């Protein structure tokens, strides 16, 4: 397969492509391990009656929030097996929070992931919130099929060559 890279600036360095334009995993073995952290978020919107049932612990499949939290943690640990070209990383801390939001109604999901490694954990944090949201849907779909997963995004990241990032939402 040939690729047309004529629209990419000549001074641009595409780290995940080889000279033939084929995808490759970046060699990070020469980098010094440093502390890195990433925080991601998502939200899940639902009907008021679904929200009330989950809050009351009345979902047919059981503990919706506990199961979604655990799924998010497990997903962060499996990111390199799910997302092509992600490096397997030693994760030192994974925290997933599901906070009720009556205004949606629904839940705000937030994941924080920390490592000391040669590359960052943004994908691990994003995977954690995505899978926690999907699990919340799965656990509550018997109550409502129209639940919406919204706004999966990176809030912040620290460490590494590219420096720190803080979204305007996180400030």
Secondary structure, 3 states (H helix, E strand, C coil): CCCCCCCCCCCCCCCCECCCCCECCCCCCCCCCEEEEEEEEEEEECCHHHHHHHHHCCCCCCCHHHHHHHHHHHHHHCHHHHCCCCCCCCEEEEEEEEEEECCCCEEEEEEEEEEEECCCCHHHHHHHHHHHHHHHHHHHCCCCCCCEEEEEEEEEEECCCCCCEECCCCC
